[in-house]
Structure formats: C-alpha cells, structure tokens
Amino acid sequence: MTIRYTCPGCDSVLKIKDEKAGTDAKCPKCKKPFVVPHPDDDDGIEIETSGDAVDQPADLPLDMPIELTPEVSDQKEFDPADFLNSAPVRPAPIQSQPAVSGSSGNRKPTVAELMKDFETTKKKDKSKKPVEPARPVASAAETTGSAADVLTRAYQQKRDAASAPPPMSRADARSAEERSVMIEFAKTRLLPGLAAFFVLGYAWLWYMNREIYSGPPLFEVTGVITKSGQPLTGVRVEFGPENPSQDSQAVAATAVTDAEGKYRLSAFASQFGAPAGSYMVGLTDSNGVPLVVPDEQVHRTVTEEGPNDFQIQL
C-alpha cells in the first residue's frame, strides 16, 4: 500500500511506502522537511493499493514518484566519468545531519544529501591542487624597441646558445671533477713534496762529497794581470811552491782572470787563499799556450801579515 502525500511547500504529490509512516522525510523538490503521516490520519492523504491505480486529477501538479529513504550503504556510488576525468578522491566521512524538528530518532542520509556531500568534497580536493608558478614576464627592454633591436636580441641569444658548452652527462661531469681534484692535489701536495725531496737530496749529496781542508792556514792572494796596459781575460794563474819538500807548508794555488784581468787564488775548490811561503808564478792563456813571465815577477812570497796583492805586467 502506498501513501500519496501533498507537500505543503511546493504542492508536489509524493508517493511514500506505508512502512515509512511516522519517520522524518524531506521533499526532493523544495527540500522542506516533514514527518510521513500515518494512513489513518485525515490530512488530505490518499492511500493507493498495489493492485489498483488511482487516476491523478488534472488540476494537481506533476507527480514525483521517488523514495525518500531508500536503503543505501555508507559507500558513495561509483561514477566511471569521475574516475576517468578527475583525480582520485578520498572518501570523506559522512557528517551527521542536524535532527529535524519533530523527528522521532536517527535516520539514514538520503541520496540527495549524499550527492551534495560528494560534490562538496570534490570541490575541496580541487582547491588543494598545487598552483603552477607564474611564467616570467618579459622585461620592458625585451618587449620595446624597433624591429632591428628585436632581431639583434634574437641573434645575440642564438650566438650565446651556440657558444655555450654542451651539457655534460653524469659520467663526463664525474670525470671532470676527478681531473680537477688530481690537478689540485698535484699543485698543493705533489709538486711541493717533490721540490722538498730534491732539495734535501742535493744537500745530502753535497754534504757527503764536500772537500774537507785539513792543511795549513790559508791567506788571501789577489792581483791583476795586464799586457801593454790592457787586462788579460781567461788567463790561468798558478802559484807553485818554490822549494817543495815534506816540511814545506806551501801548496799549489790556482785562479783564472776575469774580464778585468783580476784573479783570486784558491788552494781547493771551496777554499780561497794560499799558505804562507815562496811561490813561482806560471801563466797560461785561454788556448793553453804558456805565457812568459818577467824574471822580476816570477818569484812571489805569501806572508801572514799581507797584503798579498800581486800585479803582473807582461
């Protein structure tokens, strides 16, 4: 048996199952809440049996056969169009609706309320989508100017792009980084270490091979060799002991004249001077030819008091 109830808000005729009598309902058209009356109430209610059809008067509004409280589950209906055209929406918990005045207890939400909650949740999810960053706006210098300026800037951008180095792959970038590390290591660690090693090695070799003088004391002997008033360059000067003997302390001392004809005797490679005593002077030019020394200048004596400065004129 069906209850035909006229909505007081929009005068729509509603068909309601008699088993819903006494429950809270809402008009699907104007959303006006009401309490489903009992069939025995005399309030303009018509009763329609399942076997007989009741003709609807012509002056009544359009009949809206809809079940106000269908049996629905807590899950939202699956809509393939929403699944394909929009991002997945996480089901939101159904909020409890405020109780309608005159209600006789809790009730289940209607289809219209579920659809309204679904649309609200969908709008909230769309509002949470990240906003795309705004594209950089061209500066005034790039948007103003004549056509020639625009072409000039375009060609300059192409030249800059062509001259820019090509992007490196990850392997190339790693190899470049390793090369830079090796070069930095060679500059800061390897080269200074090698330089220190060679310096220390040279010092050690010099110390081991140095000549140690253990003879008599040496005295500075210098002079100038000239010929016709002009200094002689590259002449080898040799002072040999005049009376060499085992008891004599005199040893041979040599030197080579410089560009000014000056010489400085040296008994050893690293020891300048000659022991005190009598010497005979011998000269040899740069070609190895002996030079004749005047007799009065052949004999020279080195003394401890000095000065031992001997001028030889050829």
GINORFEN-V495423 format. One record per backbone hydrogen bond with DSSP energy under -0.5 kcal/mol. NH is the residue of the N-H (numbers start at 1). CO is the residue of the C=O. Records with the same first field share a line. If there is no record, write none. Layout:
# GINORFEN-V495423
NH = CO / CO
This chain:
# GINORFEN-V495423
2 = 48
3 = 16
4 = 2 / 46
5 = 3 / 14
7 = 5 / 12
11 = 7
13 = 62
14 = 5 / 12
15 = 64
16 = 3 / 14
18 = 1
20 = 17
21 = 18
22 = 36
23 = 20
25 = 34
27 = 32
31 = 27
33 = 31
34 = 25
36 = 23 / 34
41 = 38
43 = 41
46 = 4
48 = 2
55 = 53
60 = 57
64 = 13
65 = 63
66 = 64
68 = 66
72 = 70
80 = 78
83 = 79
84 = 80
85 = 81
86 = 82
90 = 88
103 = 100
114 = 110
115 = 111
116 = 112
117 = 113
118 = 114
119 = 115
120 = 116
121 = 117
122 = 118
123 = 119
124 = 120
125 = 121
126 = 122
127 = 123
128 = 124
129 = 126
142 = 139
143 = 139
144 = 140
150 = 146
151 = 147
152 = 148
153 = 149
154 = 150
155 = 151
156 = 152
157 = 153
158 = 154
159 = 155
160 = 156
161 = 157
162 = 158
163 = 159
164 = 160
173 = 169
174 = 170
175 = 171
176 = 172
177 = 173
178 = 174
179 = 175
180 = 176
181 = 177
182 = 178
183 = 179
184 = 180
185 = 181
186 = 182
187 = 183
188 = 184
189 = 185
190 = 185
191 = 186
193 = 189
194 = 190
195 = 191
196 = 192
197 = 193
198 = 194
199 = 195
200 = 196
201 = 197
202 = 198
203 = 199
204 = 200
205 = 201
206 = 202
207 = 203
208 = 204
209 = 205
210 = 206
212 = 210
213 = 211
214 = 212
219 = 274
222 = 308
223 = 263
224 = 310
225 = 261
226 = 312
227 = 230
230 = 227
232 = 225
234 = 257
236 = 284
237 = 235 / 255
238 = 282
239 = 253
240 = 238 / 280
242 = 278
253 = 239
254 = 266
255 = 237
257 = 235
258 = 262
261 = 258
263 = 223
265 = 221
266 = 254
267 = 271 / 273
268 = 271
271 = 268
272 = 270
273 = 265
274 = 219
277 = 302
279 = 300
280 = 240
281 = 298
282 = 238
283 = 291
284 = 236
285 = 289
288 = 285
291 = 283
297 = 294
298 = 294 / 295
299 = 295
300 = 279
302 = 277
303 = 301
308 = 220
309 = 307
310 = 222 / 308
311 = 309
312 = 224 / 310
314 = 226 / 312
